[in-house]
Amino acid sequence: EHPNLGLLPPGTFIPLAERTGHIVQLGNHVLASACRQMAEWAARPEAEGLRLAVNVAPRQLDDPGFAETVRAVLEETGLPASRLTLEITESELIDERNARVQLQRVAEAGVRIAIDDFRTGYASLASLRSFPVHQLKIDRSFLGQGDERRADEMFRLVLSVGEILELEVVAEGVETERQADVVREAGVPLAQGYVFARPMPAAEVPSWLASRLLAAGLRPIAN
């Protein structure tokens, strides 16, 4: 929330934070704030089963103290590690030894690791073999507009990768009821997208959970 420019989208301020090096400080602040908020929600009955997903920037993984930072945040906020998922974009992981070490330490603490915007290239598959991965988030392009039949077939192809590797799968970018139906029919239990809700203030989340969780037919992820 900029004092003069108003609400800025991530695509505007995150590249600037990466260029200036402030992304590590920003990322750690977001992680701590999100975990603190999630710990409050976790005490509510309507939040049963809800998990929190937090994106991690490449420079955070370069920090040799990243895993300890995550552990310290969990201890400070009281959030169980099993409630937290760290999302890493696949391109950020390939052949990054320090990232592998940090994520392994985080996974050993009980935190789940997700590959965000998953596609089907060699790099994607290499990530799954090299890193402690628990979840795949299927890239929204597989549920995009255009040739619906072909898009549905590609979606199921990517889904099969997760099934073969016994990984949890999340459908991203579910923006229409037709896309939600495709996700349900494919047997995907987790999804996120505008068809469920748009970004909202934290204070509105409990009432949204109470009214939408069962009606949606899919278990949402707070992101």
Salt bridges, closest charged atoms under 4 A:
GLU46 OE2 - ARG44 NH1 3.47
GLU68 OE2 - ARG71 NE 3.97
GLU76 OE2 - ARG36 NH2 3.57
GLU87 OE2 - LYS137 NZ 2.50
ASP139 OD1 - ARG119 NH2 3.30
GLU148 OE2 - ARG178 NE 3.46
ASP152 OD2 - ARG178 NH1 3.34
GLU153 OE2 - ARG149 NH1 2.64
GLU168 OE1 - ARG51 NH2 2.53
GLU168 OE1 - ARG112 NH2 2.48
GLU172 OE2 - LYS137 NZ 3.88
GLU175 OE2 - ARG140 NH1 3.70
ASP181 OD1 - ARG184 NH1 3.28
